[in-house]
Amino acid sequence: MNRNLYDLIGLAASVCFILALKGLSHPKTARRGNLIGAFGATVATLLVFFFTGNKEDKNYHALPLHHLPLILGAVAIGLLVGVPAARKVQMTAMPQLVALFNGVGGGAAALVAIVEYLKLGTEATSAEVIATVFTVIVGSVSFSGSCITFAKLQELMTTRPVVFPGGRFVIALNVGGVFAAAGWVINSGGNTSLAVLGGLSLLFGVLFVLPVGGADVPIVISLLNAFTGLTVAASGYVLQATLLIVAGTLVGASGTILTRLMADAMGRSLFKTLFGAFTAKPQAATDAAEARPVKSGSPEDVAILLNYARRVVIVPGFGLAVAQAQHTVREMADVLAAKGIEVAYGIHPVAGRMPGHMNVLLAEANVPYEQLAEMEEVNPTFSQTDVALVIGANDVVNPAAKNTPGCPIYGMPILEVADAANVIFLKRSMRPGFAGIENELLYDPKTTLLFGDAKETLTKVVSALKSL
């Protein structure tokens, strides 16, 4: 393939990636943006099979691909694993899938850089060695860190921050070891130094994520996603692949911006998110044996309360996604609207564990986008709201974020449902939310709890509403 044509097609693929990011910025264009990005990635992958070159190939003539059967086999394995995983994954498990895919991307970039470095040997320039070291460090951190975020989100391990005596010093020693190994590779090279660097970087990825509490894990996923983009860009430099540099830079930049926005939405600095567990004050344990009274109701009680409301704000959370109750929620909202009741949806920036999770879930049920109100927009209206209906959410409405200094979510902006005249919580049990913090709002006299599966109980509420 002619070099100019190769560069033009690569440029077109890069433009597809940019258009994909633009499309993903709004629910109405997200599907189209996803398709454009997938098309660009397909073109970029196929392009490799029609052109290869290296520094010695001054005329950029096409060179035969080596190990083609192995390459095609790897592509086939990726398709067999990736396509079913993406199609069958539940919306509730989407953050875990993102974490896994992100970690695999970072690990792959590190491995590619290592292989290229070993192939170049003594011919590697100083810039290529530095780029390789950077890729190995950040890619390894992204891989091992993403594995821990997956384990936390999947609740394969505790979602609480994991700290141990002297943890700060262990992390500091580990960081010092990473820098020392990086200097060793740059100064003397060799397989041993590279293996030590990779091992220490993998350890740092684990230590980096362990102190992060469950409610903050999505922020770390976004940060690790940015890390993966940077490793791809750096490996693109080692491979002299402009397309990888562009794609990696886009991922790194967008991931960094998203991380900053999520940290702001949680009301804390990124440093506090990552290392706040080391300075947090221990929380006093509650007396598990003490039975605190709560007011529970039936679907019919909730239907009556909703029927005589003038304004209802629905606050969806992770429990709604687990129950797949989005279609039932929309049906209930339609019934309320037919009765002349104003309905809105209060969306917290990190509801559902990832930004946009609730927006996508509700869009799947054809909820009008105009009814979705962001936190800053809906909070001033709760004082004029008759009923706040909280479905499977806990941390994003927990007053402890305002009233309990030192708790894991303290300082996080919340949806002010406590200002509504009546609050209804749909919950499976009295179990705390993902952050592991009890919600005092559940014991408020104006709060009614409706226990059970969200989809089943909402179906009963809808039937009762229709009969009124």
Helices and strands as residue ranges (DSSP letters): H 3-23, H 27-48, H 68-88, G 91-93, H 94-120, G 121-123, H 126-153, H 167-188, H 191-209, G 214-216, H 217-239, H 242-265, H 270-275, G 276-278, H 299-307, E 311-316, H 318-323, H 326-338, E 342-347, H 357-364, G 369-371, E 372-374, H 375-378, G 379-384, E 387-391, G 395-397, H 400-403, G 417-419, E 422-427, G 440-443, E 447-451, H 454-467
